[in-house]
Every structure is written in structure tokens, then in C-alpha cells.
């Protein structure tokens, strides 16, 4: 008979993607919305940086605002000025999700270590090997 191999613990990325599969549906929707908002903000930011900014309005002599369109040939400019805010909001939600997941893993580990240390100290105190409570 072949010995039974011990199951490998999942990698960090495997554990993260498993968490994505089992999390509640509304969490997935919020995460998807944050990715869309961050993606649109990133595209707008790249468009501003590499292809110039949106046309700016300038006043004409008859009082009607006209747009000066020296850099982009778009006749209908999009509000790309919102892209840094969208990138910030979407990125903050995504970053908060990842930081929260890491903190949750860390807190589980710290709680488990604290319980083990507490059980060892309780056992040593119970067996009078090391008394934590001094008697007078």
C-alpha cells in the first residue's frame, strides 16, 4: 500500500480565490462595481495623460461659450475630469477588500496562537509547574 500523502495547505493566492468563490453575492457585486469604477477611472486617467485633456470652454464675443478643441477631435467631449475620483473610489474599495482579507487571516492566526499559549499557561499553572497566581 502506498502511504497517504498529506494534503498541501493552499497557497496565498489559492486561499484568496477560494474566498472570492464562497463570499456572499452582494460582496461580489460590490467588488465587481468597484473594479468597473476603478477601470473606467484608470482609462480616463490614461486618456488624460497620454492623449491630452478634454476641450475647455472659452468665452466668445457674443457671450455664447464655445469650446476650443486644439488637442482632441471629439465633437462630444466626455467628462474625463471625474476619472481621478473614480479611480480613487474604486481603488480604495479594492484596496480595503484586500487589506481586510489579509487582516482577517492575520487575526485568525494571532487568536489561535493566543489560545494555544493561554492553554499551555493554564496547564502549567494547573499542574503547579509554574504558578501564575501567587499565594500569600
N, C-alpha and C positions, 0 to 999 in steps of 0.2 A: 504494500500500500504506500502511496505517496503521502508525505506529510502535507497537512493543510497549511497553505501559506496564509500568513496574517494579512488582513486587509490593510492596504496602504491608506494612510489618512489623506483626505482630499487636499489638493493644493489650494493656495490662497485664491487663485482665480476660479478654480472649480467650486470652492465654497461660495464665492461671491455670485457666480452664475446660478448655482443651485438656489441661493437665497432669492435671486430675481424670479426664478420659476415658481417658488412657493409663496411669495408675498401676496397680500390681498390685491384684488383687482383695482381698487381705487388708488393704491400706491403706484401700480403700473401706469395708470392713466396720468397721474401727476408727473411721474418720471418721464413719460413719453411727451407730455406737453412741455416740460422743461427742456427736453432735448430739441424739440421743434423750435421753441422760442430762442434757445441758445444758437441753434443752427442758422435761423433767419438773421439773428443779430450778428453772427460771425460773417455771413455772406455780405450783409450790409456794410460791416466794418471793412472787409476786404475790398468791397466796391469803392468805398470812400477813399481808402488808402492808395489803391493802385489805379483807379480809373477816374479820379477826381471827385469833387463833391457835387451835389445836386445844384441846379441853377439857383441863383439868388435873385430875388426881386429887386428891381431898381425903379425909381420914380421917373415917369416921363414928363414932358412939358404940359400935357393936357390933364394931368392929375391921375391918370389910369396907370396902375402898376404894370410893368412889363418885365418879363424875365430875360435876363441876359444868359445866353446859352453858348458860352465860348468853349466849354470843355466837353459837354456830352450832347449827342444828337437826339436825346429823348425829347419828344414833344410833351409827354405827360410824366413829369418827374415824380418819383416815389419819395415818401418821407423817410429817407435814409438817416435822418438825424436821430431817429429813435433806436438805431442799431446798437450804439454803446449801452443804452439802458436795457435793451432786450438781452444782449449778451451778458450783461451783469446779473440780471434777474435769473435767467436760465442757468448760467454758470453757478450762481450761488445756490440754487436748489440742487443741482447735480453735485456740487462740492459738499453741501450739507448732508446729502444722502450718503455719500462715500465716507465722510468723516464720522457720521453717526453709525454706519455699519462697522467701521473699524473700532470705534469706541465701545460698541456693544460687544464685539469679540474680546476686547481688552478687559472690559468689566467682568465678563463671564470668567475669564481666566483668573483675574485678581480675586474674585469672590470664591472660586474653587480653591485657590491657594490659601486664602484666609481660613476657609473651613477646615482644610487639612491641618494647617498649623494650629488652629484652635482645638481640633480633636486630639492632636498629639500633646499639647499642653494640658488639656483636661485629663487625658490618660495618665500622664506623668504625675500630675497632681493627685489624682485618684489613687494611684499606686504608691504614693508618698515618696516617689523618687525625687521630685522637685516640687516643693510646695509653693504655690503662687500666693496663698493667703497665709500670712504669718500669724501664729498663735502666741498670745502673751501669757 
